[in-house]
Amino acid sequence: MGLMLCIVMRDAGSHAVTRGLVLKLTISELVDFAGIRCVLITGYRPKSNYAGLFLINIQIGVLYEIFLYKPQLGGSSQAKVLRTERFLIIRKSSYPLVLRRLLASYTLTYPLLVVCLLYLVACNRSLLTPTMIPTAPVTASSADLSEFYLYVRTQSGVAKVSSTGSMQMIIDKTDGQALEILSNEVYLNDQTFGGDILVYDLEGKYLRTIPTPPQASEYLHFVTIPDGRIALLDNVDDKIYFVDSSGNLLATTIMIDNPDSAAQNLDGVIVDNRLIFSEDGYKHILEIDLDTYGKSIFQDLTGLLPDTWLGAITYMGGRYYLATPDTIYGFSDNSAVVEVAKLPENNITGIVVLDNLAYVSVNFSGEIYEVNLSTGDSKVFVAGLDYPVDLEISK
C-alpha cells in the first residue's frame, strides 16, 4: 500500500503558525524529496481550512502514522524526526483535527517541513532512505514492558489498543459510559442511566447479559469486584447498589445523607476488601467495606485542590492516582496528595497504571496520553478516538 501522501511545506516568509491557528495550504507544484514525489505547499494564512487536501487516499477504519520531519539542508537526505503520532480514521472529520493540532503545536520557522502519512501496517518504506525511518528509542515505554492491551469505550464502540499503538474496534456502539474488565471479560452498561450489563470476551464476542434491579434505574457507572459482585454507582440519588453476579440486589449504601442530584463524576477501584471511589460531589473520596457495606471518608480534598471536580481513580503499587480535568495526583493510605502530571488537553475520563506509566483518556481531544509517573512527562500514545469515556487495561 505504501506511502499515501507526503507534503513539503516551504516557509513563504516571516509568518509563523502557533497553537490555535491553522494553515491555508496552496498547492504550487510537484517536487521530489529524497526520492519521494511530493506536493509542495507555500503560503501561510491563519484561521483557514486545509482539510480538503488530506482527503487524498484516506480510508475509514485504517490506522495511520504521521511522521513530522525537519530535513537537513545542503542536499543531505537525512532528516530529523520532530514528532510521530498514530491515529485511527473513524470518520472523515477526525483526521483534519489531528493534523491541525500536530502542525499547530510547532512554530513553523524552519525553511522546510515534511509531513508523511503512512500505513502503519504493510507500509512500503523502501520509498524512504534508512536515515529517515524513525526508530523507537529503547525506553521503559517501548521495550521493557510486556505486551498489554487498552480497552477504550468511545461513542463509536469499544476500541482495543495494543502496546504498540495499533488499534481496532471490537464492539459496536452501545449507550452507556462505563467499561470494566474482570477475569478476562469486558463489562459494559447498555444505557447511559440504568440498564443491563453486557459481557464480552477480550476479542469482542458477546457472552451474556446481567440484569440490574429496578432500584438502580439511575446508575451511571459501575465497578466489578473480584468475587463477581458489581457496585452500581448512582449520582442522581447518590447511592451505591451492590448486586451479585446474576444481578440480584445485595445491599444499598448511601453516599450522602441528603441527595442533591449534583450529578458528580463517579469512578472506583477495589483495594483489598474496600471499594474506593471518587467522588460524593463535595471532593470526598469515600471507602466502603465490602463485608459490611459501611461507608467512611477516605480522603477529604475540599480546599486542597484547585480543580473544579474529581474524576477517574486507580491504584497500583501502594499508591492511588486520581484525575481531575487535566491533572493527575498521587497519594497513598498514609501520605499527602501531590501533583504528578498536568496534561496539555482537558477533560480526563479514565486512567490505568502499568509499572511506572499511566495511560490516560481525554474525551475532548480524542486521545490517550502516556504519562511517566516519575517525571510527569506526557506524550500522545494514540489519537483519533471518537470521544473516549472510559478505559481499562489487560495484560
C-alpha atoms as one frame of an Amber mdcrd trajectory, in Angstrom:
protein
   0.000   0.000   0.000   2.891   2.281   0.731   3.135   5.995   1.010  -0.230
   7.694   0.990   0.749  11.348   0.931   3.847  13.394   1.517   3.609  17.157
   1.881   6.543  19.538   1.774   5.871  22.940   3.288   8.180  25.794   2.352
   8.301  28.903   4.517   6.855  31.744   2.481   8.251  34.466   4.703   8.290
  35.501   8.319   4.845  34.082   9.109   4.714  31.539  11.918   1.967  29.177
  12.930   1.171  28.920  16.626  -1.303  26.838  18.613  -4.866  27.647  17.667
  -4.042  28.714  14.104  -4.332  26.556  11.022  -2.787  26.761   7.579  -4.066
  27.710   4.205  -2.109  25.304   2.026  -1.729  26.262  -1.606  -0.631  23.507
  -3.995   2.013  25.039  -6.223   3.925  22.152  -7.798   5.041  18.568  -7.506
   8.623  18.085  -6.337  10.947  15.255  -5.376  12.131  14.986  -1.793  14.600
  12.192  -1.043  13.160  10.212  -3.927   9.532  10.739  -2.903   7.073  12.501
  -5.184   5.644  15.269  -3.022   3.188  18.122  -3.106   4.922  21.437  -2.496
   2.913  23.799  -0.335   3.581  27.518   0.014   1.896  30.334   1.878   0.571
  30.502   5.404  -2.648  32.141   6.459  -4.201  31.803   9.922  -7.725  30.590
  10.568  -8.210  28.862   7.239  -9.236  25.327   6.466  -6.873  22.917   4.776
  -8.852  19.740   5.459  -9.732  19.070   1.840  -6.138  18.444   0.886  -5.976
  15.434   3.166  -8.911  13.666   1.517  -6.432  12.048  -0.870  -6.439   8.271
  -0.438  -7.581   8.369   3.185  -9.577   5.303   4.199 -12.006   4.919   7.064
 -11.016   2.339   9.686  -7.287   2.377   8.862  -4.582   3.120  11.404  -2.160
   5.772  10.160   1.077   7.158  11.487   2.263  10.712  10.927   5.959  11.485
  10.680   6.844  15.155  11.017  10.346  15.757   9.688  12.799  18.612   9.595
  15.020  17.765   6.617  18.660  18.783   6.648  19.657  21.450   4.184  22.526
  21.379   1.718  21.311  18.392  -0.257  21.507  15.882   2.591  18.857  13.168
   2.537  18.937  12.835   6.328  16.032  14.209   8.258  15.397  14.983  11.915
  12.218  13.415  13.246  10.394  16.105  15.188   7.384  14.033  16.174   5.465
  10.892  15.350   1.845  10.240  16.102  -0.688   7.498  15.417  -4.379   7.856
  14.817  -7.289   5.773  13.594  -9.539   7.188  10.917 -13.049   6.634  12.277
 -14.791   9.234  10.160 -13.608  11.811   7.669 -13.970  14.639  10.153 -11.466
  13.133  12.603  -8.146  13.285  10.802  -8.044  17.013   9.910  -8.313  17.771
  13.631  -5.363  15.512  14.391  -3.240  17.093  11.671  -4.253  20.606  12.604
  -3.244  20.088  16.228   0.014  18.392  15.244   1.086  21.191  12.919  -0.149
  23.983  15.152   1.951  22.711  18.053   5.067  23.973  16.295   6.059  27.429
  15.182   6.948  26.701  11.597  10.079  28.797  11.368  12.019  26.011   9.672
  12.795  26.553   5.968  11.198  23.216   5.166   8.965  20.728   6.913   7.726
  17.372   5.732   4.569  15.548   6.837   4.218  11.919   5.770   1.046   9.886
   6.173   1.824   6.198   6.026   0.089   2.946   6.676   1.429   1.645   9.970
   0.978  -1.912   8.723   2.371  -3.181   5.389   3.971   0.179   4.662   6.395
   0.245   1.744   9.194   2.117   3.470  11.598   1.475   0.611  10.473   4.888
  -0.590  12.311   6.397   2.374  16.050   6.436   2.923  17.162   4.458   6.005
  18.116   7.634   7.866  14.574   8.955   7.502  12.851   5.959   9.084  12.323
   6.708  12.778  13.184   4.001  15.258  11.708   3.855  18.733  14.226   4.568
  21.489  14.859   1.800  23.992  12.859   3.096  26.937  10.587   1.647  29.568
   7.602   2.663  27.453   8.583   0.697  24.354  11.000  -2.115  25.054  10.931
  -3.119  28.713   7.208  -3.573  29.245   5.375  -6.783  28.445   2.568  -6.759
  25.923  -0.689  -5.220  27.071  -3.974  -4.005  25.611  -6.031  -0.970  26.439
  -9.803  -1.256  26.070 -11.332   2.145  25.390 -15.027   2.939  25.415 -15.896
   5.604  22.845 -19.022   6.973  21.228 -18.377   4.611  18.306 -17.933   1.482
  20.425 -15.025  -0.236  22.162 -11.519   0.075  20.714  -8.766  -2.390  21.556
  -5.347  -0.693  21.542  -2.149  -2.754  21.719   1.082  -1.846  23.497   2.485
  -0.824  20.103  -0.390   1.600  19.493  -2.242  -0.461  16.891  -5.998  -0.219
  17.257  -9.170  -1.984  16.187 -12.852  -1.577  17.022 -14.098  -4.821  18.584
 -17.549  -3.929  19.950 -20.183  -1.825  18.218 -21.654   1.248  19.800 -23.942
   0.858  22.814 -25.240   3.606  25.065 -23.518   3.903  28.426 -20.408   5.369
  29.996 -18.595   2.590  31.857 -16.209  -0.215  30.951 -14.690  -2.769  33.327
 -12.535  -5.872  32.855 -12.811  -8.860  35.196 -11.426 -12.387  34.672 -10.607
 -11.699  31.007 -14.111 -10.442  30.290 -15.259  -6.969  29.239 -18.276  -5.466
  31.029 -20.343  -2.608  29.564 -23.578  -0.958  30.655 -26.064  -0.668  27.789
 -27.718   2.620  28.785 -26.427   5.988  29.928 -28.528   5.679  33.094 -29.549
   2.285  34.420 -29.840  -0.660  32.058 -28.341  -4.112  31.854 -24.656  -5.009
  31.868 -23.354  -6.729  28.753 -20.402  -9.110  28.999 -17.963  -9.883  26.158
 -14.711 -11.756  25.816 -11.479  -9.842  25.134 -11.971 -10.142  21.375 -15.441
  -8.579  21.487 -17.574 -11.733  21.315 -20.851 -11.372  23.229 -21.161 -13.786
  26.175 -24.123 -12.888  28.391 -26.298 -10.151  29.900 -26.550  -9.322  33.601
 -29.853  -7.611  34.506 -29.844  -4.873  37.109 -32.525  -4.265  39.768 -35.199
  -1.603  39.247 -33.924   0.325  42.293 -30.745   1.103  40.295 -32.514   2.652
  37.326 -30.376   5.820  37.501 -26.882   4.370  37.968 -24.229   5.920  35.727
 -21.053   3.958  36.400 -20.202   0.586  37.879 -17.228  -1.259  39.388 -16.650
  -5.007  39.180 -15.499  -6.808  42.345 -13.161  -9.833  42.088 -15.709 -12.246
  43.601 -18.255 -11.385  40.883 -20.261  -8.740  42.704 -20.862  -5.413  40.976
 -21.196  -1.949  42.532 -23.636   0.281  40.628 -22.833   3.976  41.232 -25.774
   6.395  41.073 -25.020  10.155  41.049 -28.688  11.219  40.899 -29.959   9.525
  44.057 -26.387   9.417  45.497 -26.494   5.713  46.262 -24.403   2.631  45.516
 -26.252  -0.597  44.780 -24.379  -3.883  45.224 -25.562  -6.833  43.146 -24.344
 -10.397  42.756 -23.093 -11.927  39.507 -26.699 -12.590  38.443 -27.859  -9.024
  39.092 -29.697  -9.663  42.373 -29.636  -6.746  44.818 -27.494  -7.441  47.891
 -27.169  -4.090  49.649 -27.520  -0.336  49.195 -25.084   2.252  50.539 -25.986
   5.930  50.764 -23.219   8.294  49.575 -24.566  11.402  51.270 -27.415  11.796
  53.734 -29.284  14.374  51.670 -29.131  13.552  47.934 -28.583  16.729  45.910
 -28.746  15.448  42.291 -25.448  17.240  41.628 -24.529  14.545  39.080 -20.870
  14.376  40.092 -18.315  12.223  38.304 -18.135   8.651  39.558 -15.319   6.123
  39.358 -13.991   3.476  41.696 -11.295   0.882  42.307 -11.138  -2.205  44.524
  -8.262  -2.192  47.029  -8.071  -5.170  49.388 -11.625  -5.546  50.708 -12.639
  -1.937  50.085 -14.315  -0.004  47.311 -12.509   3.328  46.974 -14.495   5.727
  44.825 -14.439   9.296  43.606 -16.463  11.284  44.496 -19.530  12.285  46.549
 -19.882  15.735  44.945 -18.002  17.518  47.730 -14.442  16.434  46.883 -14.569
  13.495  49.278 -13.068  10.186  48.214 -15.113   7.535  50.015 -14.384   3.959
  51.007 -16.877   1.162  51.538 -16.168  -2.012  53.477 -17.179  -4.865  51.170
 -18.206  -7.083  54.109 -20.461  -4.657  55.953 -21.100  -2.131  53.144 -20.342
   0.600  55.663 -19.142   3.964  54.318 -16.455   6.359  55.535 -14.458   9.280
  54.137 -11.101   8.058  52.847  -9.699  11.413  51.666 -11.168  14.866  52.264
  -9.842  17.049  49.439 -12.079  20.052  49.985  -9.947  23.174  49.791  -6.801
  21.193  48.942  -7.050  21.011  45.155  -7.722  23.940  42.812  -9.645  21.786
  40.367 -13.399  22.005  39.934 -14.064  18.271  40.267 -12.549  14.875  40.988
 -12.688  12.155  38.369 -11.129   8.826  37.440  -9.170   6.941  40.091  -6.925
   3.866  40.018  -4.462   2.038  42.289  -1.062   0.445  41.694   1.885  -0.475
  43.901   0.546   1.034  47.095  -0.381   4.378  45.504  -3.631   5.885  44.313
  -3.753   8.015  41.176  -6.600  10.485  40.897  -7.522  12.575  37.855  -9.120
  15.994  37.737  -9.946  17.850  34.477  -6.312  17.989  33.286  -4.141  16.968
  36.253  -3.097  13.656  37.841  -2.459  13.457  41.590  -0.887  10.670  43.626
  -1.179   9.612  47.261  -1.085   6.566  49.499  -3.008   5.479  52.586  -0.616
   7.457  54.772   0.747  10.222  52.555  -0.463  13.595  51.358  -1.843  14.230
  47.883   0.788  15.552  45.445   0.606  16.591  41.811   2.124  14.001  39.460
   1.491  15.417  35.984  -0.505  18.015  34.107  -1.743  17.247  30.596  -1.921
  19.759  27.730  -5.523  18.765  26.964  -8.642  18.891  29.098 -11.278  16.514
  30.443  -9.667  13.295  31.609 -12.136  10.408  31.629 -10.052   7.351  32.522
  -6.702   6.295  33.950  -4.852   2.995  34.250  -1.315   2.354  35.500   1.267
  -0.200  34.390   4.591  -0.149  36.219   5.768   3.485  36.103   3.491   4.599
  33.284  -0.087   5.829  33.308  -2.393   5.721  30.296  -4.989   8.463  30.401
  -8.000   9.039  28.141  -9.109  12.591  27.318 -12.507  12.899  25.683 -12.369
  16.433  24.225  -9.193  15.766  22.212  -9.957  12.093  21.485  -6.552  10.960
  22.735  -4.831   8.600  25.126  -1.724  10.004  26.790   1.198   8.012  28.138
   2.456   9.635  31.351   5.752   8.939  33.123   4.783   8.892  36.787   8.331
   9.692  37.938   8.994  12.740  35.776   5.464  13.882  34.923   6.333  13.912
  31.224   3.483  13.016  28.894   3.045  12.243  25.216   0.203  11.197  22.963
   0.044   7.396  22.812  -2.844   7.203  20.350  -5.148   9.823  18.819  -8.255
   9.989  16.656 -10.591   8.299  19.147 -14.266   9.200  18.992 -14.800  10.845
  22.398 -13.334   8.227  24.805 -15.263   7.998  28.082 -13.528   5.144  29.937
 -10.613   2.739  29.601  -9.180  -0.370  31.236  -6.050  -2.445  30.726  -5.447
  -6.163  30.202  -2.059  -7.901  30.134
